[in-house]
Amino acid sequence: MRAITRKEAVLMTAFMALLALAIFAPPLAQPANYHDFADQRNWGGMPHAMDVVSNLPFAMAGIVGLYCVWTLPPRTLSNVQRAMAVLFFIGLLLTAAGSSWYHWQPDDAGRWVKKV
């Protein structure tokens, strides 16, 4: 196993500092009307319909991208390239899921957190 380079160490240090900030920093209060920007129209019982539906292209791109990566002939991509492509397309799927989740019911706490 090789030692990490100086650039890798700097990147890891920056990552750890940002992670610590995200975990331990106090929450930021949102203005009361922050979530009013969301589309207010319902469609077929789906609240904020266009904001939710607008995530379909991200999900479709993620699915098609994963399909394309998995059907490539062997040795078309290196293992690292294949892993990075899979990570990217999974990221698109997770972005679509997370954004749809939020836009379905936009609020600070999230849908499944009990409100006091």
VOBA-1610 file (N, C-alpha, C; in pm, whole numbers, padded with zeros to 5 digits, always signed):
BEGIN
Met+00084-00118+00000Met+00000+00000+00000Met+00088+00124+00000Arg+00052+00221-00082Arg+00134+00342-00093Arg+00091+00448+00006Ala+00182+00538+00037Ala+00152+00651+00125Ala+00071+00754+00047Ile-00012+00830+00117Ile-00091+00932+00047Ile-00002+01051+00015Thr-00037+01120-00094Thr+00041+01236-00136Thr-00001+01357-00054Arg+00075+01462-00067Arg+00043+01587+00004Arg-00092+01642-00041Lys-00121+01636-00171Lys-00250+01684-00222Lys-00365+01602-00165Glu-00347+01473-00155Glu-00451+01388-00097Glu-00472+01421+00052Ala-00364+01449+00122Ala-00374+01484+00263Ala-00448+01616+00282Val-00419+01714+00197Val-00488+01843+00203Val-00637+01823+00174Leu-00669+01745+00073Leu-00808+01718+00038Leu-00880+01648+00153Met-00816+01549+00213Met-00877+01478+00325Met-00896+01570+00445Thr-00801+01657+00473Thr-00813+01752+00583Thr-00928+01849+00560Ala-00940+01898+00437Ala-01050+01989+00404Ala-01184+01917+00418Phe-01190+01795+00372Phe-01313+01715+00384Phe-01351+01696+00530Met-01256+01659+00612Met-01283+01635+00754Met-01327+01764+00825Ala-01265+01877+00789Ala-01304+02005+00849Ala-01447+02042+00811Leu-01483+02023+00685Leu-01619+02054+00640Leu-01720+01958+00703Leu-01683+01833+00717Leu-01771+01736+00781Leu-01795+01773+00927Ala-01689+01811+00999Ala-01703+01853+01138Ala-01792+01978+01148Leu-01775+02071+01056Leu-01858+02191+01054Leu-02004+02155+01032Ala-02030+02064+00942Ala-02168+02023+00914Ala-02231+01952+01033Ile-02153+01875+01105Ile-02207+01799+01218Ile-02224+01884+01342Phe-02126+01968+01373Phe-02123+02038+01502Phe-02167+02183+01499Ala-02181+02242+01382Ala-02223+02383+01375Ala-02371+02394+01412Pro-02410+02506+01469Pro-02553+02522+01503Pro-02636+02531+01375Pro-02762+02489+01382Pro-02848+02496+01263Pro-02875+02642+01224Leu-02897+02663+01096Leu-02930+02796+01047Leu-03081+02807+01035Ala-03137+02909+01093Ala-03282+02928+01085Ala-03320+02978+00946Gln-03427+02924+00893Gln-03480+02967+00764Gln-03586+03073+00789Pro-03601+03169+00698Pro-03712+03263+00711Pro-03845+03187+00705Ala-03948+03240+00768Ala-04077+03171+00776Ala-04134+03137+00639Asn-04112+03221+00540Asn-04168+03197+00408Asn-04069+03133+00311Tyr-03963+03076+00360Tyr-03857+03020+00274Tyr-03911+02915+00178His-04001+02832+00224His-04048+02720+00142His-04162+02757+00048Asp-04204+02881+00050Asp-04314+02925-00037Asp-04273+02932-00184Phe-04144+02923-00213Phe-04102+02927-00353Phe-04147+02804-00430Ala-04177+02697-00359Ala-04215+02572-00426Ala-04345+02590-00501Asp-04357+02517-00611Asp-04478+02518-00693Asp-04597+02480-00604Gln-04701+02559-00606Gln-04815+02537-00517Gln-04928+02456-00582Arg-04911+02418-00708Arg-05018+02345-00778Arg-05013+02196-00746Asn-05131+02136-00736Asn-05144+01991-00719Asn-05184+01930-00853Trp-05143+01805-00874Trp-05179+01735-00997Trp-05198+01588-00961Gly-05318+01539-00979Gly-05345+01399-00949Gly-05316+01362-00805Gly-05340+01454-00713Gly-05313+01427-00573Gly-05167+01447-00533Met-05083+01487-00625Met-04941+01510-00596Met-04921+01657-00562Pro-04883+01689-00439Pro-04858+01829-00404Pro-04729+01879-00469His-04728+02007-00501His-04610+02071-00560His-04564+01992-00684Ala-04661+01961-00768Ala-04644+01863-00875Ala-04525+01891-00967Met-04514+02011-01019Met-04408+02034-01118Met-04269+02029-01056Asp-04258+02066-00929Asp-04128+02054-00862Asp-04091+01907-00842Val-04190+01825-00812Val-04163+01682-00793Val-04132+01617-00928Val-04217+01643-01028Val-04203+01580-01160Val-04075+01625-01230Ser-04029+01746-01201Ser-03909+01796-01269Ser-03784+01715-01236Asn-03793+01626-01140Asn-03680+01540-01106Asn-03673+01414-01191Leu-03776+01387-01269Leu-03774+01268-01355Leu-03657+01265-01453Pro-03622+01377-01518Pro-03506+01370-01609Pro-03377+01329-01539Phe-03357+01372-01414Phe-03238+01330-01340Phe-03240+01180-01316Ala-03356+01129-01275Ala-03369+00986-01250Ala-03350+00906-01379Met-03408+00954-01488Met-03394+00883-01616Met-03249+00882-01663Ala-03181+00996-01648Ala-03040+01002-01687Ala-02957+00908-01602Gly-02988+00898-01473Gly-02915+00806-01386Gly-02936+00661-01427Ile-03060+00625-01458Ile-03090+00487-01498Ile-03026+00453-01631Val-03041+00541-01729Val-02982+00516-01861Val-02829+00511-01851Gly-02772+00601-01772Gly-02627+00601-01755Gly-02576+00473-01693Leu-02643+00425-01589Leu-02602+00299-01527Leu-02616+00183-01625Tyr-02724+00183-01701Tyr-02742+00078-01802Tyr-02628+00080-01904Cys-02593+00199-01950Cys-02485+00211-02049Cys-02351+00165-01993Val-02323+00201-01869Val-02196+00160-01808Val-02191+00008-01794Trp-02301-00053-01749Trp-02301-00197-01727Trp-02300-00277-01856Thr-02345-00217-01967Thr-02347-00291-02094Thr-02225-00264-02181Leu-02133-00181-02135Leu-02010-00158-02212Leu-01929-00286-02222Pro-01863-00306-02335Pro-01776-00423-02345Pro-01665-00418-02240Pro-01618-00534-02197Pro-01509-00538-02097Pro-01387-00459-02145Arg-01320-00398-02052Arg-01197-00322-02074Arg-01218-00197-02158Thr-01343-00154-02177Thr-01366-00026-02245Thr-01326+00088-02153Leu-01356+00071-02026Leu-01318+00168-01923Leu-01228+00098-01822Ser-01141+00176-01761Ser-01062+00120-01651Ser-01155+00101-01531Asn-01110+00026-01433Asn-01191+00005-01313Asn-01225+00136-01243Val-01130+00228-01241Val-01152+00358-01176Val-01255+00438-01255Gln-01242+00441-01388Gln-01338+00513-01470Gln-01479+00456-01454Arg-01488+00324-01453Arg-01619+00259-01436Arg-01678+00293-01299Ala-01597+00289-01195Ala-01645+00320-01060Ala-01691+00466-01051Met-01617+00557-01111Met-01655+00698-01107Met-01783+00723-01186Ala-01800+00655-01299Ala-01923+00670-01376Ala-02042+00616-01298Val-02026+00501-01235Val-02134+00443-01154Val-02167+00538-01038Leu-02066+00592-00973Leu-02088+00686-00862Leu-02165+00809-00910Phe-02128+00861-01026Phe-02196+00978-01082Phe-02343+00949-01109Phe-02372+00837-01174Phe-02510+00807-01209Phe-02594+00770-01086Ile-02534+00707-00987Ile-02605+00684-00861Ile-02632+00818-00793Gly-02539+00910-00803Gly-02559+01045-00749Gly-02677+01114-00814Leu-02694+01097-00945Leu-02811+01154-01012Leu-02941+01095-00958Leu-02941+00963-00938Leu-03061+00898-00884Leu-03091+00948-00743Leu-02989+00960-00660Leu-03009+01008-00523Leu-03052+01155-00521Thr-03001+01234-00613Thr-03043+01374-00623Thr-03191+01382-00659Ala-03233+01302-00755Ala-03374+01300-00793Ala-03462+01257-00676Ala-03420+01154-00604Ala-03498+01104-00491Ala-03506+01209-00380Gly-03393+01267-00344Gly-03390+01366-00237Gly-03468+01492-00271Ser-03455+01539-00392Ser-03527+01659-00433Ser-03676+01633-00440Ser-03716+01517-00489Ser-03858+01482-00492Ser-03914+01473-00351Trp-03839+01412-00262Trp-03879+01398-00122Trp-03905+01535-00061Tyr-03810+01627-00081Tyr-03825+01761-00024Tyr-03944+01834-00087His-03953+01832-00220His-04057+01910-00286His-04197+01854-00264Trp-04207+01727-00228Trp-04339+01671-00199Trp-04404+01746-00081Gln-04320+01777+00020Gln-04369+01851+00137Gln-04255+01939+00188Pro-04233+02055+00126Pro-04119+02139+00165Pro-04138+02201+00303Asp-04045+02168+00394Asp-04041+02229+00526Asp-03901+02209+00583Asp-03875+02269+00699Asp-03742+02260+00758Asp-03710+02122+00811Ala-03806+02058+00874Ala-03779+01934+00946Ala-03779+01811+00856Gly-03854+01811+00751Gly-03866+01692+00669Gly-03996+01622+00702Arg-04037+01537+00615Arg-04169+01475+00623Arg-04186+01384+00744Trp-04083+01311+00782Trp-04101+01208+00884Trp-04060+01250+01024Val-04019+01377+01040Val-03981+01426+01171Val-04106+01479+01240Lys-04128+01437+01364Lys-04245+01481+01438Lys-04228+01629+01471Lys-04330+01705+01438Lys-04325+01849+01463Lys-04380+01879+01601Val-04312+01968+01671Val-04352+02002+01808Val-04442+02123+01806
//
